[in-house]
Every structure is written in C-alpha cells, then in structure tokens.
Amino acid sequence: MKIGEMLIRDGRLSEAQLQQALAAQQRDGGRIGTVLVEQGVIDFETLTVYLGLELGISIATGAALDRAKLAAVRLLQPAQAYALRCVPLVVQDRQLIAAVADPHDFANLDAIAQLIGYRVLPRVAPEARIYYYVERYYGAARPPRFNKFGDTPRADEHTPAGLPAAPLPGLPPVTTKPTIAPGPRPRLRHSRDNDGVPRAASFDDSQALELDAEDLLDTLDADAATAAIAQPAADARPVTSDVQPRMRAASLPPPVQPLDTNHAIAALANADDRNQIAGILLRFASRMFEASVLFTVRDNFGFGWKAAGAVPGSDAIEHLLIPLDAPSIFQLAVADDDGVFSGPVAPSTLHSYLYRVMGCAEATTATVGVIAIGKRQVNLMYGHRHVALTEAERSEVHEVCRAAAEAYARMITVSKKKK
C-alpha cells in the first residue's frame, strides 16, 4: 500500500488533499511525502512513520538524527554524505546504523559500505530531513527547494498523537552512562556439577555470546557516545561531488555442492570453524531449498550473513535485518519447541521486506531452522521452494540445526580450554 493510501485509510489525509498533492508533484517534481509536508498536510514525524510502514524498514526519527554520534558522522566526508543522502547515526558491532532517504537503493548502500568498510543497517528518513542534518553536521547546504523548511525538520519533542507503531524497531534508547573504551573480554562463567567439577556440555548465555563476538567489535569506539557537533548555520555551503553509487547488477551467489542430511551431520561433527559450519549449512540448504539465507543472531535481531541458490539480491544480504520480536516466520521458528517453522508465509511488511532484499518473488511457503545453544540463538537458516516440506524433511532440518549447535558448543569448549 502506498503512503497516500495509508494516510487516507488512517484519516490523516483526504482524497482531495492527495489529488492536490499529486498535481503539485506532477508540476514541481519531488517526492509525494515532501509535497505533503510542503502543503502543511502532515509533519515530518508523521511522514517518517508512514515511510517506514510503506517501505517495511526501520525508521530514523528526528530524535535519533539529533543524537547522531561523532564516531559515526566522521566516517563520511561532507560531499559523500550529501551525494549519498546519508546521515551516519551510530557505529555498533562493525556495523553502521545510518539514516538514508531510500533504504531499498542497494547500490547506494553498497557505495556507503565501500567507503566506510562497515556493514550498513539502513533507517529510513524523509529526504528533506536527511538534507537538513547533512547541513547541520557537515555544513553542506541543502538543495534550495528545502530551504523553505528552515529548522522544522529538526526533532520535534511533541510527537503527533495517535501515530501507528513503526513497523520495525529504530535506534536503542539513550543510555544514562557513556560507553567506555574497549577493554579485555570478560571471563566466561563455568558451569559446575555439585562436586565442583567443570561441566563442558553446559553453556550459559555469556559463553554463547563469546562465539558471536569473534566477528563483531566488543564495544563502540571510545567516543562513539559523544554527540556529533552541528555546524553553524552560517557555515552552510553548497557541495558538488562526483561520488556516485556503483550500479548493481543482480547476481546469484556462487553455486555450492549440495549435501544430504547424513553427510551434513557427519561434516558438522568434525567442523572446527565458524565459516566451515556456515558452509555446511548452506550446502545442506542448497539441496533442500531453491533459495536460502543464513542469519547470525545478536540482540534479538537476525543479521543477513550468507546466501545460496536463487537469491538475485545476494550482494545485499548483509543489509538484511530481521527483528525477532516482530511477528514473522522467524519468530514462529524461535517459539517452536523443535526450533523449526515450515509452512505458509503470511502477508506482512516484514516478509515483503525480506523478499525485496533477496531480490526474488514472495514465497508462499518457507522454512526457518534455529541453531541455538540453550536459549541463545546463534544462527537462523531460512529456505523456500515451491513445494512445502514433508514431515520427514522438517525432521531433517531439525537434526542438521541440532548438529550445528553441537558443533558451536564444541568450539566454545575448545576455546575455553585454550584460555
């Protein structure tokens, strides 16, 4: 559903106002949301929420943009931020959370990622608001069309009442304590029997987290909690730049040799490396499904990691972010006693977002298997095909996921012994 239709549905816009805005858009150009704000029909906070609902992506509110961190902002030069319409917000775990005008422009996201060397997790914000904060943080004058807004794109402490909930979570709340500089990793807690003997087969959350930390930064930069400093308005200057996002051509991930269930379980029994485990899971998934994606899990989010099969958007998989507390097939898998969901895919904004990033048609049936140590999810294995899984095949997915969890547990035990 388009943004205008949603606004009419929720009583925030009349059909006559929408037609007037469309006429103005045809005459003057620009995005329909910008035109609606120009005409005073909606404000920036309302536009932000409905952009998130329309695109199925997390939002960057004015308050989030107002709290952009210095360590993030300094990753881009003024010309780059202007050309890419991007406001970096916070660097966390080798990932940049950034406000962008078009979160589904994967060529643009790739250009940002190439410049900064981080995975980019996009948050959508109105174009006028992006340019306002680029001017505020970088001193780069916004396009003349947006000068009329003055300071109104800045965060409004009085959010309009009755706005629907954002489709996906935004930035975490402001912390009361600043982030400290990185230090040594905490020692793992050892589970022990009543006689005090260490029990290698039992793992708590902190032990499982160590595995995830191998590929992620332990903490933010020392000054990442420092707010970015706005440029004086008088310093705003026009920017010209030859920074252009590289064009993306749809490309399938490299083919992998399929692996049946028994061979996958046997291979996992001897795996001693995280990427080796991922490769085995994808080889199994490539035999079972037409398209598959492997996710890592951290802080109740699934982060796209690797893909196999018919996934034309495989280059964009690392931009994929799935909140596990939002209704979805992933949430159903996590809640299942066996850690496997296999069945129909209900229409939803989140599912549409998943397939848009994957670059394929929306699946009617899909499967998600959870790889977990205790209550701590480590990976999610997603796959779909035209025909639903049989009960025997569902059991195979469960057995392979369990074997992968045992492989991770074994790695943690080895790591503990080395320490």
LINRA-V727339 format. One record per backbone hydrogen bond with DSSP energy under -0.5 kcal/mol. CO is the residue of the C=O (numbers start at 1). NH is the residue of the N-H. Records with the same first field share a line. If there is no record, write none. Layout:
CO=NH, NH
//
This chain:
2=6
3=7
4=8
5=9
6=10
7=12, 13
8=11
14=18
15=19
16=20
17=21
18=22
19=23
20=24
21=25
22=26
23=27
24=28
25=29
31=35
32=36
33=37
34=38
35=39
36=41, 42
37=40
43=47
44=48
45=49
46=50
47=51
48=52
49=53
50=54
51=55
52=56, 57
58=124
59=61
61=65
62=66, 155
63=67
64=67
65=68
68=228
69=72, 73
70=74
72=75
73=76
77=81
78=82
79=83
80=84
81=85, 86
82=85
85=101
87=99
89=69
90=92, 97
92=95
94=119
95=92, 97
96=98, 121
97=89, 90
98=123
99=87
100=125
102=105
104=106
105=109
106=110
107=111
108=112
109=113
110=114
111=115
112=116
113=117
119=96, 121
120=122
121=98
123=100
124=60
126=130
127=131
128=132
129=133
130=134
131=135
132=136
133=137
134=138, 140
135=139
136=231
139=141, 237
143=146
144=147
145=148
146=149
147=150
149=152
151=154
155=157
157=159
160=163
168=59
191=199
193=196
197=193
198=200
199=202
204=207, 208
205=209
206=210
207=211
208=211, 212
209=213
210=214
211=214
212=215
213=216
221=224
223=71, 226
226=70
232=235
233=236
237=141
242=244
247=249
251=314
256=258
260=264
261=265
262=266
263=267
264=268
265=269
266=270
267=270
268=271
273=277
274=278
275=279
276=280
277=281
278=282
279=283
280=284
281=285
282=286
283=259, 287
284=287, 288
285=289
290=310
291=384
292=308
293=382
294=305, 306
295=380
296=303
298=301
300=324
301=298, 303
302=304, 322
303=296
306=294
308=292
309=253, 311
311=314
312=251
313=316
314=317
316=319
317=320
320=304
321=323
322=302
323=326
328=332
329=333
330=334
331=335
332=336
333=336
336=339
339=370
341=368
343=366
344=346
348=352
349=353
350=354
351=355
352=356
353=357
354=358
355=359, 360
358=313
364=345
365=385
366=343
367=383
368=341
369=381
370=372
371=378, 379
372=374
373=376
375=377
376=373
378=297
379=371
380=295, 382
381=369
382=293
383=367
384=290, 291
390=394
391=395
392=396
393=397
394=398
395=399
396=400
397=401
398=402
399=403
400=404
401=405
402=406
403=407
404=408
405=409
406=410
407=411
408=412
409=413
410=414
411=415
412=416
413=417
414=418
415=419
//
